[in-house]
Amino acid sequence: MPFIRSMVIAGCFILFTGCAGKDIREGLYQGVYEGARIEKQKEMTPRERAAKPDMDYHQYTNEQKGRADESR
């Protein structure tokens, strides 16, 4: 009986994780993008950073979606 109970609880956690999977994946992608952007900015001088501001993650994804729609 304890085995079946633990399997039911584990199954519920798997279902909940599957429902939130998109949010977790989106947060992971955003973290990777922001990390790469910060690393790139470290190599630039303050004058270069002021002259060429980077896009945040949401602007980047909107631009990517626009490019994907144009190519269709």
PyMOL Python script that loads the backbone (N, CA, C, O; Angstrom):
from pymol import cmd

cmd.read_pdbstr("""\
ATOM      1  N   MET A   1       0.813  -1.209   0.000  1.00  0.00           N
ATOM      2  CA  MET A   1       0.000   0.000   0.000  1.00  0.00           C
ATOM      3  C   MET A   1       0.853   1.268   0.000  1.00  0.00           C
ATOM      4  O   MET A   1       0.538   2.195  -0.745  1.00  0.00           O
ATOM      5  N   PRO A   2       1.912   1.351   0.796  1.00  0.00           N
ATOM      6  CA  PRO A   2       2.735   2.565   0.778  1.00  0.00           C
ATOM      7  C   PRO A   2       3.376   2.795  -0.596  1.00  0.00           C
ATOM      8  O   PRO A   2       3.580   3.937  -1.008  1.00  0.00           O
ATOM      9  N   PHE A   3       3.691   1.700  -1.300  1.00  0.00           N
ATOM     10  CA  PHE A   3       4.290   1.838  -2.631  1.00  0.00           C
ATOM     11  C   PHE A   3       3.302   2.488  -3.603  1.00  0.00           C
ATOM     12  O   PHE A   3       3.671   3.387  -4.359  1.00  0.00           O
ATOM     13  N   ILE A   4       2.069   2.040  -3.580  1.00  0.00           N
ATOM     14  CA  ILE A   4       1.053   2.584  -4.478  1.00  0.00           C
ATOM     15  C   ILE A   4       0.800   4.057  -4.142  1.00  0.00           C
ATOM     16  O   ILE A   4       0.655   4.890  -5.037  1.00  0.00           O
ATOM     17  N   ARG A   5       0.750   4.359  -2.878  1.00  0.00           N
ATOM     18  CA  ARG A   5       0.524   5.749  -2.452  1.00  0.00           C
ATOM     19  C   ARG A   5       1.664   6.650  -2.938  1.00  0.00           C
ATOM     20  O   ARG A   5       1.420   7.747  -3.442  1.00  0.00           O
ATOM     21  N   SER A   6       2.893   6.189  -2.787  1.00  0.00           N
ATOM     22  CA  SER A   6       4.028   6.999  -3.236  1.00  0.00           C
ATOM     23  C   SER A   6       4.039   7.137  -4.760  1.00  0.00           C
ATOM     24  O   SER A   6       4.457   8.172  -5.280  1.00  0.00           O
ATOM     25  N   MET A   7       3.591   6.120  -5.473  1.00  0.00           N
ATOM     26  CA  MET A   7       3.516   6.199  -6.932  1.00  0.00           C
ATOM     27  C   MET A   7       2.451   7.207  -7.370  1.00  0.00           C
ATOM     28  O   MET A   7       2.652   7.936  -8.341  1.00  0.00           O
ATOM     29  N   VAL A   8       1.335   7.250  -6.670  1.00  0.00           N
ATOM     30  CA  VAL A   8       0.279   8.217  -6.984  1.00  0.00           C
ATOM     31  C   VAL A   8       0.778   9.633  -6.740  1.00  0.00           C
ATOM     32  O   VAL A   8       0.545  10.525  -7.556  1.00  0.00           O
ATOM     33  N   ILE A   9       1.455   9.843  -5.632  1.00  0.00           N
ATOM     34  CA  ILE A   9       1.998  11.170  -5.318  1.00  0.00           C
ATOM     35  C   ILE A   9       3.054  11.561  -6.350  1.00  0.00           C
ATOM     36  O   ILE A   9       3.078  12.706  -6.802  1.00  0.00           O
ATOM     37  N   ALA A  10       3.919  10.636  -6.723  1.00  0.00           N
ATOM     38  CA  ALA A  10       4.930  10.922  -7.743  1.00  0.00           C
ATOM     39  C   ALA A  10       4.273  11.244  -9.082  1.00  0.00           C
ATOM     40  O   ALA A  10       4.726  12.141  -9.793  1.00  0.00           O
ATOM     41  N   GLY A  11       3.220  10.528  -9.430  1.00  0.00           N
ATOM     42  CA  GLY A  11       2.498  10.799 -10.671  1.00  0.00           C
ATOM     43  C   GLY A  11       1.875  12.190 -10.678  1.00  0.00           C
ATOM     44  O   GLY A  11       1.873  12.874 -11.702  1.00  0.00           O
ATOM     45  N   CYS A  12       1.344  12.603  -9.524  1.00  0.00           N
ATOM     46  CA  CYS A  12       0.778  13.964  -9.425  1.00  0.00           C
ATOM     47  C   CYS A  12       1.862  15.015  -9.634  1.00  0.00           C
ATOM     48  O   CYS A  12       1.641  16.002 -10.336  1.00  0.00           O
ATOM     49  N   PHE A  13       3.028  14.813  -9.031  1.00  0.00           N
ATOM     50  CA  PHE A  13       4.127  15.764  -9.211  1.00  0.00           C
ATOM     51  C   PHE A  13       4.570  15.824 -10.674  1.00  0.00           C
ATOM     52  O   PHE A  13       4.895  16.899 -11.179  1.00  0.00           O
ATOM     53  N   ILE A  14       4.584  14.698 -11.343  1.00  0.00           N
ATOM     54  CA  ILE A  14       4.970  14.669 -12.756  1.00  0.00           C
ATOM     55  C   ILE A  14       3.950  15.439 -13.589  1.00  0.00           C
ATOM     56  O   ILE A  14       4.332  16.179 -14.496  1.00  0.00           O
ATOM     57  N   LEU A  15       2.668  15.279 -13.300  1.00  0.00           N
ATOM     58  CA  LEU A  15       1.640  16.019 -14.032  1.00  0.00           C
ATOM     59  C   LEU A  15       1.752  17.518 -13.794  1.00  0.00           C
ATOM     60  O   LEU A  15       1.631  18.305 -14.733  1.00  0.00           O
ATOM     61  N   PHE A  16       1.985  17.918 -12.546  1.00  0.00           N
ATOM     62  CA  PHE A  16       2.125  19.341 -12.242  1.00  0.00           C
ATOM     63  C   PHE A  16       3.345  19.928 -12.924  1.00  0.00           C
ATOM     64  O   PHE A  16       3.305  21.057 -13.414  1.00  0.00           O
ATOM     65  N   THR A  17       4.423  19.172 -12.959  1.00  0.00           N
ATOM     66  CA  THR A  17       5.637  19.645 -13.616  1.00  0.00           C
ATOM     67  C   THR A  17       5.406  19.773 -15.114  1.00  0.00           C
ATOM     68  O   THR A  17       5.897  20.718 -15.731  1.00  0.00           O
ATOM     69  N   GLY A  18       4.685  18.859 -15.700  1.00  0.00           N
ATOM     70  CA  GLY A  18       4.388  18.936 -17.126  1.00  0.00           C
ATOM     71  C   GLY A  18       3.560  20.155 -17.472  1.00  0.00           C
ATOM     72  O   GLY A  18       3.740  20.746 -18.537  1.00  0.00           O
ATOM     73  N   CYS A  19       2.664  20.534 -16.598  1.00  0.00           N
ATOM     74  CA  CYS A  19       1.841  21.717 -16.846  1.00  0.00           C
ATOM     75  C   CYS A  19       2.673  22.993 -16.760  1.00  0.00           C
ATOM     76  O   CYS A  19       2.404  23.954 -17.479  1.00  0.00           O
ATOM     77  N   ALA A  20       3.665  23.012 -15.901  1.00  0.00           N
ATOM     78  CA  ALA A  20       4.497  24.196 -15.727  1.00  0.00           C
ATOM     79  C   ALA A  20       5.767  24.124 -16.575  1.00  0.00           C
ATOM     80  O   ALA A  20       6.619  25.007 -16.477  1.00  0.00           O
ATOM     81  N   GLY A  21       5.906  23.105 -17.392  1.00  0.00           N
ATOM     82  CA  GLY A  21       7.120  22.903 -18.176  1.00  0.00           C
ATOM     83  C   GLY A  21       7.438  24.051 -19.113  1.00  0.00           C
ATOM     84  O   GLY A  21       8.605  24.407 -19.281  1.00  0.00           O
ATOM     85  N   LYS A  22       6.423  24.636 -19.725  1.00  0.00           N
ATOM     86  CA  LYS A  22       6.655  25.749 -20.649  1.00  0.00           C
ATOM     87  C   LYS A  22       7.245  26.943 -19.908  1.00  0.00           C
ATOM     88  O   LYS A  22       8.167  27.587 -20.408  1.00  0.00           O
ATOM     89  N   ASP A  23       6.725  27.242 -18.731  1.00  0.00           N
ATOM     90  CA  ASP A  23       7.242  28.358 -17.952  1.00  0.00           C
ATOM     91  C   ASP A  23       8.679  28.112 -17.513  1.00  0.00           C
ATOM     92  O   ASP A  23       9.503  29.026 -17.528  1.00  0.00           O
ATOM     93  N   ILE A  24       8.975  26.894 -17.130  1.00  0.00           N
ATOM     94  CA  ILE A  24      10.337  26.553 -16.710  1.00  0.00           C
ATOM     95  C   ILE A  24      11.282  26.670 -17.891  1.00  0.00           C
ATOM     96  O   ILE A  24      12.372  27.226 -17.758  1.00  0.00           O
ATOM     97  N   ARG A  25      10.886  26.159 -19.031  1.00  0.00           N
ATOM     98  CA  ARG A  25      11.715  26.213 -20.234  1.00  0.00           C
ATOM     99  C   ARG A  25      11.946  27.662 -20.661  1.00  0.00           C
ATOM    100  O   ARG A  25      13.064  28.031 -21.021  1.00  0.00           O
ATOM    101  N   GLU A  26      10.904  28.479 -20.623  1.00  0.00           N
ATOM    102  CA  GLU A  26      11.022  29.890 -20.997  1.00  0.00           C
ATOM    103  C   GLU A  26      11.966  30.629 -20.048  1.00  0.00           C
ATOM    104  O   GLU A  26      12.766  31.455 -20.487  1.00  0.00           O
ATOM    105  N   GLY A  27      11.878  30.338 -18.764  1.00  0.00           N
ATOM    106  CA  GLY A  27      12.783  30.956 -17.796  1.00  0.00           C
ATOM    107  C   GLY A  27      14.221  30.532 -18.010  1.00  0.00           C
ATOM    108  O   GLY A  27      15.137  31.337 -17.846  1.00  0.00           O
ATOM    109  N   LEU A  28      14.427  29.293 -18.369  1.00  0.00           N
ATOM    110  CA  LEU A  28      15.776  28.799 -18.646  1.00  0.00           C
ATOM    111  C   LEU A  28      16.359  29.481 -19.869  1.00  0.00           C
ATOM    112  O   LEU A  28      17.516  29.903 -19.849  1.00  0.00           O
ATOM    113  N   TYR A  29      15.580  29.596 -20.931  1.00  0.00           N
ATOM    114  CA  TYR A  29      16.045  30.268 -22.146  1.00  0.00           C
ATOM    115  C   TYR A  29      16.374  31.732 -21.868  1.00  0.00           C
ATOM    116  O   TYR A  29      17.373  32.260 -22.358  1.00  0.00           O
ATOM    117  N   GLN A  30      15.521  32.380 -21.073  1.00  0.00           N
ATOM    118  CA  GLN A  30      15.768  33.784 -20.745  1.00  0.00           C
ATOM    119  C   GLN A  30      17.053  33.933 -19.949  1.00  0.00           C
ATOM    120  O   GLN A  30      17.814  34.874 -20.175  1.00  0.00           O
ATOM    121  N   GLY A  31      17.305  33.028 -19.030  1.00  0.00           N
ATOM    122  CA  GLY A  31      18.529  33.077 -18.240  1.00  0.00           C
ATOM    123  C   GLY A  31      19.774  32.891 -19.086  1.00  0.00           C
ATOM    124  O   GLY A  31      20.781  33.568 -18.878  1.00  0.00           O
ATOM    125  N   VAL A  32      19.706  31.978 -20.037  1.00  0.00           N
ATOM    126  CA  VAL A  32      20.847  31.748 -20.929  1.00  0.00           C
ATOM    127  C   VAL A  32      21.086  32.986 -21.792  1.00  0.00           C
ATOM    128  O   VAL A  32      22.230  33.403 -21.976  1.00  0.00           O
ATOM    129  N   TYR A  33      20.016  33.572 -22.319  1.00  0.00           N
ATOM    130  CA  TYR A  33      20.149  34.768 -23.159  1.00  0.00           C
ATOM    131  C   TYR A  33      20.754  35.920 -22.357  1.00  0.00           C
ATOM    132  O   TYR A  33      21.679  36.586 -22.822  1.00  0.00           O
ATOM    133  N   GLU A  34      20.232  36.151 -21.157  1.00  0.00           N
ATOM    134  CA  GLU A  34      20.740  37.258 -20.338  1.00  0.00           C
ATOM    135  C   GLU A  34      22.195  37.033 -19.943  1.00  0.00           C
ATOM    136  O   GLU A  34      22.978  37.983 -19.918  1.00  0.00           O
ATOM    137  N   GLY A  35      22.567  35.802 -19.638  1.00  0.00           N
ATOM    138  CA  GLY A  35      23.953  35.504 -19.306  1.00  0.00           C
ATOM    139  C   GLY A  35      24.897  35.770 -20.466  1.00  0.00           C
ATOM    140  O   GLY A  35      25.976  36.333 -20.278  1.00  0.00           O
ATOM    141  N   ALA A  36      24.493  35.366 -21.664  1.00  0.00           N
ATOM    142  CA  ALA A  36      25.319  35.614 -22.849  1.00  0.00           C
ATOM    143  C   ALA A  36      25.408  37.109 -23.139  1.00  0.00           C
ATOM    144  O   ALA A  36      26.460  37.602 -23.546  1.00  0.00           O
ATOM    145  N   ARG A  37      24.323  37.819 -22.934  1.00  0.00           N
ATOM    146  CA  ARG A  37      24.311  39.264 -23.172  1.00  0.00           C
ATOM    147  C   ARG A  37      25.246  39.985 -22.197  1.00  0.00           C
ATOM    148  O   ARG A  37      25.959  40.907 -22.592  1.00  0.00           O
ATOM    149  N   ILE A  38      25.244  39.576 -20.947  1.00  0.00           N
ATOM    150  CA  ILE A  38      26.117  40.189 -19.944  1.00  0.00           C
ATOM    151  C   ILE A  38      27.574  39.887 -20.249  1.00  0.00           C
ATOM    152  O   ILE A  38      28.429  40.763 -20.122  1.00  0.00           O
ATOM    153  N   GLU A  39      27.865  38.654 -20.653  1.00  0.00           N
ATOM    154  CA  GLU A  39      29.247  38.303 -21.011  1.00  0.00           C
ATOM    155  C   GLU A  39      29.726  39.132 -22.198  1.00  0.00           C
ATOM    156  O   GLU A  39      30.880  39.559 -22.238  1.00  0.00           O
ATOM    157  N   LYS A  40      28.848  39.355 -23.153  1.00  0.00           N
ATOM    158  CA  LYS A  40      29.201  40.160 -24.323  1.00  0.00           C
ATOM    159  C   LYS A  40      29.445  41.610 -23.914  1.00  0.00           C
ATOM    160  O   LYS A  40      30.356  42.256 -24.432  1.00  0.00           O
ATOM    161  N   GLN A  41      28.644  42.117 -22.998  1.00  0.00           N
ATOM    162  CA  GLN A  41      28.796  43.502 -22.549  1.00  0.00           C
ATOM    163  C   GLN A  41      30.084  43.713 -21.762  1.00  0.00           C
ATOM    164  O   GLN A  41      30.635  44.814 -21.768  1.00  0.00           O
ATOM    165  N   LYS A  42      30.566  42.684 -21.091  1.00  0.00           N
ATOM    166  CA  LYS A  42      31.798  42.818 -20.318  1.00  0.00           C
ATOM    167  C   LYS A  42      32.988  43.128 -21.210  1.00  0.00           C
ATOM    168  O   LYS A  42      33.945  43.759 -20.762  1.00  0.00           O
ATOM    169  N   GLU A  43      32.948  42.697 -22.462  1.00  0.00           N
ATOM    170  CA  GLU A  43      34.040  42.915 -23.397  1.00  0.00           C
ATOM    171  C   GLU A  43      33.983  44.293 -24.052  1.00  0.00           C
ATOM    172  O   GLU A  43      34.938  44.700 -24.714  1.00  0.00           O
ATOM    173  N   MET A  44      32.886  45.007 -23.877  1.00  0.00           N
ATOM    174  CA  MET A  44      32.712  46.302 -24.524  1.00  0.00           C
ATOM    175  C   MET A  44      33.067  47.433 -23.561  1.00  0.00           C
ATOM    176  O   MET A  44      32.950  47.287 -22.345  1.00  0.00           O
ATOM    177  N   THR A  45      33.497  48.547 -24.114  1.00  0.00           N
ATOM    178  CA  THR A  45      33.762  49.727 -23.296  1.00  0.00           C
ATOM    179  C   THR A  45      32.435  50.404 -22.976  1.00  0.00           C
ATOM    180  O   THR A  45      31.438  50.137 -23.647  1.00  0.00           O
ATOM    181  N   PRO A  46      32.397  51.275 -21.967  1.00  0.00           N
ATOM    182  CA  PRO A  46      31.146  51.980 -21.662  1.00  0.00           C
ATOM    183  C   PRO A  46      30.621  52.799 -22.843  1.00  0.00           C
ATOM    184  O   PRO A  46      29.409  52.912 -23.033  1.00  0.00           O
ATOM    185  N   ARG A  47      31.516  53.361 -23.622  1.00  0.00           N
ATOM    186  CA  ARG A  47      31.090  54.147 -24.785  1.00  0.00           C
ATOM    187  C   ARG A  47      30.413  53.242 -25.814  1.00  0.00           C
ATOM    188  O   ARG A  47      29.396  53.621 -26.395  1.00  0.00           O
ATOM    189  N   GLU A  48      30.968  52.046 -26.044  1.00  0.00           N
ATOM    190  CA  GLU A  48      30.359  51.105 -26.993  1.00  0.00           C
ATOM    191  C   GLU A  48      29.005  50.622 -26.493  1.00  0.00           C
ATOM    192  O   GLU A  48      28.072  50.458 -27.279  1.00  0.00           O
ATOM    193  N   ARG A  49      28.896  50.395 -25.189  1.00  0.00           N
ATOM    194  CA  ARG A  49      27.621  49.953 -24.621  1.00  0.00           C
ATOM    195  C   ARG A  49      26.549  51.016 -24.774  1.00  0.00           C
ATOM    196  O   ARG A  49      25.391  50.699 -25.045  1.00  0.00           O
ATOM    197  N   ALA A  50      26.931  52.290 -24.600  1.00  0.00           N
ATOM    198  CA  ALA A  50      25.952  53.380 -24.727  1.00  0.00           C
ATOM    199  C   ALA A  50      25.535  53.571 -26.182  1.00  0.00           C
ATOM    200  O   ALA A  50      24.384  53.908 -26.458  1.00  0.00           O
ATOM    201  N   ALA A  51      26.459  53.357 -27.107  1.00  0.00           N
ATOM    202  CA  ALA A  51      26.156  53.552 -28.524  1.00  0.00           C
ATOM    203  C   ALA A  51      25.304  52.426 -29.096  1.00  0.00           C
ATOM    204  O   ALA A  51      24.534  52.646 -30.031  1.00  0.00           O
ATOM    205  N   LYS A  52      25.435  51.216 -28.543  1.00  0.00           N
ATOM    206  CA  LYS A  52      24.721  50.060 -29.083  1.00  0.00           C
ATOM    207  C   LYS A  52      24.007  49.312 -27.954  1.00  0.00           C
ATOM    208  O   LYS A  52      24.528  48.318 -27.448  1.00  0.00           O
ATOM    209  N   PRO A  53      22.819  49.779 -27.556  1.00  0.00           N
ATOM    210  CA  PRO A  53      22.099  49.076 -26.488  1.00  0.00           C
ATOM    211  C   PRO A  53      21.583  47.719 -26.964  1.00  0.00           C
ATOM    212  O   PRO A  53      21.168  47.575 -28.114  1.00  0.00           O
ATOM    213  N   ASP A  54      21.611  46.737 -26.084  1.00  0.00           N
ATOM    214  CA  ASP A  54      21.131  45.392 -26.411  1.00  0.00           C
ATOM    215  C   ASP A  54      19.632  45.283 -26.166  1.00  0.00           C
ATOM    216  O   ASP A  54      19.051  46.042 -25.391  1.00  0.00           O
ATOM    217  N   MET A  55      19.027  44.322 -26.846  1.00  0.00           N
ATOM    218  CA  MET A  55      17.612  44.039 -26.644  1.00  0.00           C
ATOM    219  C   MET A  55      17.455  43.175 -25.393  1.00  0.00           C
ATOM    220  O   MET A  55      18.325  42.366 -25.073  1.00  0.00           O
ATOM    221  N   ASP A  56      16.347  43.355 -24.697  1.00  0.00           N
ATOM    222  CA  ASP A  56      16.073  42.419 -23.615  1.00  0.00           C
ATOM    223  C   ASP A  56      15.469  41.154 -24.228  1.00  0.00           C
ATOM    224  O   ASP A  56      15.234  41.093 -25.435  1.00  0.00           O
ATOM    225  N   TYR A  57      15.224  40.164 -23.405  1.00  0.00           N
ATOM    226  CA  TYR A  57      14.797  38.859 -23.910  1.00  0.00           C
ATOM    227  C   TYR A  57      13.456  38.933 -24.639  1.00  0.00           C
ATOM    228  O   TYR A  57      13.274  38.277 -25.665  1.00  0.00           O
ATOM    229  N   HIS A  58      12.529  39.713 -24.127  1.00  0.00           N
ATOM    230  CA  HIS A  58      11.204  39.775 -24.751  1.00  0.00           C
ATOM    231  C   HIS A  58      11.266  40.446 -26.124  1.00  0.00           C
ATOM    232  O   HIS A  58      10.571  40.022 -27.048  1.00  0.00           O
ATOM    233  N   GLN A  59      12.081  41.475 -26.266  1.00  0.00           N
ATOM    234  CA  GLN A  59      12.260  42.089 -27.581  1.00  0.00           C
ATOM    235  C   GLN A  59      12.896  41.090 -28.547  1.00  0.00           C
ATOM    236  O   GLN A  59      12.515  41.012 -29.715  1.00  0.00           O
ATOM    237  N   TYR A  60      13.857  40.338 -28.051  1.00  0.00           N
ATOM    238  CA  TYR A  60      14.542  39.340 -28.871  1.00  0.00           C
ATOM    239  C   TYR A  60      13.566  38.270 -29.375  1.00  0.00           C
ATOM    240  O   TYR A  60      13.574  37.936 -30.560  1.00  0.00           O
ATOM    241  N   THR A  61      12.730  37.734 -28.484  1.00  0.00           N
ATOM    242  CA  THR A  61      11.788  36.695 -28.906  1.00  0.00           C
ATOM    243  C   THR A  61      10.755  37.240 -29.884  1.00  0.00           C
ATOM    244  O   THR A  61      10.363  36.545 -30.821  1.00  0.00           O
ATOM    245  N   ASN A  62      10.309  38.482 -29.672  1.00  0.00           N
ATOM    246  CA  ASN A  62       9.355  39.076 -30.617  1.00  0.00           C
ATOM    247  C   ASN A  62       9.985  39.247 -31.992  1.00  0.00           C
ATOM    248  O   ASN A  62       9.327  39.015 -33.006  1.00  0.00           O
ATOM    249  N   GLU A  63      11.250  39.648 -32.038  1.00  0.00           N
ATOM    250  CA  GLU A  63      11.935  39.785 -33.322  1.00  0.00           C
ATOM    251  C   GLU A  63      12.103  38.426 -34.001  1.00  0.00           C
ATOM    252  O   GLU A  63      11.931  38.314 -35.215  1.00  0.00           O
ATOM    253  N   GLN A  64      12.436  37.398 -33.225  1.00  0.00           N
ATOM    254  CA  GLN A  64      12.589  36.059 -33.789  1.00  0.00           C
ATOM    255  C   GLN A  64      11.258  35.556 -34.356  1.00  0.00           C
ATOM    256  O   GLN A  64      11.229  34.949 -35.427  1.00  0.00           O
ATOM    257  N   LYS A  65      10.162  35.807 -33.640  1.00  0.00           N
ATOM    258  CA  LYS A  65       8.854  35.394 -34.136  1.00  0.00           C
ATOM    259  C   LYS A  65       8.493  36.134 -35.415  1.00  0.00           C
ATOM    260  O   LYS A  65       7.902  35.547 -36.322  1.00  0.00           O
ATOM    261  N   GLY A  66       8.839  37.414 -35.500  1.00  0.00           N
ATOM    262  CA  GLY A  66       8.590  38.193 -36.698  1.00  0.00           C
ATOM    263  C   GLY A  66       9.378  37.658 -37.889  1.00  0.00           C
ATOM    264  O   GLY A  66       8.858  37.586 -39.002  1.00  0.00           O
ATOM    265  N   ARG A  67      10.626  37.285 -37.652  1.00  0.00           N
ATOM    266  CA  ARG A  67      11.431  36.722 -38.726  1.00  0.00           C
ATOM    267  C   ARG A  67      10.889  35.374 -39.187  1.00  0.00           C
ATOM    268  O   ARG A  67      10.903  35.071 -40.380  1.00  0.00           O
ATOM    269  N   ALA A  68      10.413  34.568 -38.248  1.00  0.00           N
ATOM    270  CA  ALA A  68       9.856  33.262 -38.601  1.00  0.00           C
ATOM    271  C   ALA A  68       8.574  33.435 -39.426  1.00  0.00           C
ATOM    272  O   ALA A  68       8.337  32.678 -40.368  1.00  0.00           O
ATOM    273  N   ASP A  69       7.750  34.427 -39.074  1.00  0.00           N
ATOM    274  CA  ASP A  69       6.522  34.671 -39.828  1.00  0.00           C
ATOM    275  C   ASP A  69       6.820  35.186 -41.232  1.00  0.00           C
ATOM    276  O   ASP A  69       6.108  34.851 -42.179  1.00  0.00           O
ATOM    277  N   GLU A  70       7.873  36.002 -41.374  1.00  0.00           N
ATOM    278  CA  GLU A  70       8.232  36.536 -42.694  1.00  0.00           C
ATOM    279  C   GLU A  70       8.752  35.445 -43.627  1.00  0.00           C
ATOM    280  O   GLU A  70       8.532  35.498 -44.837  1.00  0.00           O
ATOM    281  N   SER A  71       9.437  34.464 -43.065  1.00  0.00           N
ATOM    282  CA  SER A  71      10.020  33.419 -43.904  1.00  0.00           C
ATOM    283  C   SER A  71       8.988  32.411 -44.394  1.00  0.00           C
ATOM    284  O   SER A  71       9.282  31.625 -45.295  1.00  0.00           O
ATOM    285  N   ARG A  72       7.806  32.415 -43.833  1.00  0.00           N
ATOM    286  CA  ARG A  72       6.762  31.468 -44.253  1.00  0.00           C
ATOM    287  C   ARG A  72       6.066  31.929 -45.442  1.00  0.00           C
ATOM    288  O   ARG A  72       5.160  31.253 -45.928  1.00  0.00           O
TER     289      ARG A  72
END
""", "prot")
cmd.dss("prot")
cmd.show_as("cartoon", "prot")
cmd.util.cbc("prot")
cmd.orient("prot")
